[in-house]
């Protein structure tokens, strides 16, 4: 095993330095890119570092020290420059959310690894398997918003982009040899496009916008989807328990926003589960709830008890319910088609050494079974189906849908 090589990097902390760097980067054909954010430490997450590597050098840009990231817009928007990320989804959404940076000509080495059938697709695992280099993940959960950053933290950040170009070259070659390069390119194009659509201000950012105006309008918390929809196990709760859960979550969310901390750092979900079960309505009962944080009663008793009391006071007609999609009427022909499709997918994925869901997810299989297309061109009407899926598997899907009674041999 090769130890982590020490690669020099240049720290960019001023606007003139950033402008000079962008002029230098404009002549590159491919860049490795990564970011570091502070989502583990703040309610309103921000990009704290942007690491960019060329084949020769690595640069660590400090957005917290520079007035604007506008000089980077032409670089990331230039279709002639390949931008290589690993696990790009969070990075590209964050870049758009924080700086309105749009990324064109994106290549995601994690997506590429998955389409090559890699069992472990995390960057450290891929770099270790491909190059025999062990990436130190010591600072994976570091608070990147703190300043000054020590040299070891910046070196850690620099290494996360330093191997991406080399990795891209190997993965592109492997994908091309398997005829899957177009598959990954389409997935990366969709990922890049969706980051602009979905990177608009969300639940937290909308609250922040209101708070920056000096107020949070009454009823704002109810305008967003209920928080319990993102709470594990909420779908199994009774209506009254769901009301208690929502009120406690809303209380925790308000404290998190005021303190600019992630909700789990106010108090964890395990505490909420105990409170929903016990439903204490006064301090004596609250103190009997086991394994609460030592300062919980002192800090949060009034807010939590108020939340529980409000939920218990709701009339039956005002209780929430967990949204459940309506069960479609039974369709035996559709179910038979779906069974054939799942069998085909399992065999095909095994042959290709791919995860079945990556090859064709359940949503698509249900759409095929529902619409029962009769020709490959009919598949163009199936929402969310990729072009690469239609070209690679379209004929086989149509043959499967014709059923076993047809004298058709499925090329598994």
Secondary structure, DSSP 4 states (H G I P E B T S, - for coil): -BPPP----EEE-SHHHHHHHHHHHTT-SEEEEEEEE-TTT-SS--EEEEEEE-SS-EEEE-GGGSS--GGGHHHHH-TTSEEEESSHHHHHHHHHHHH-----SEEEHHHHHHHTT-S--SHHHHHHHHH-B----TTTT--TTSSSPPHHHHHHHHHHHHTHHHHHHHHHHHHHHHT-HHHHHHHHHHHHHHHHHHTS--HHHHHHHHHHTT---TTHHHHSPPGGGGSTTGGGS-HHHHHHHHHHHHHHHHHHHHHT--HHHHS-HHHHHHHHHH---SHHHHHTSTT--TTHHHHHHHHHHHHHHHHHHS-GGG------PPPPPP-HHHHHHHHHHHHHHHHHHHHHT--HHHHS-HHHHHHHHHH---SGGGGGGSTT--HHHHHHHHHHHHHHHH-TTS------
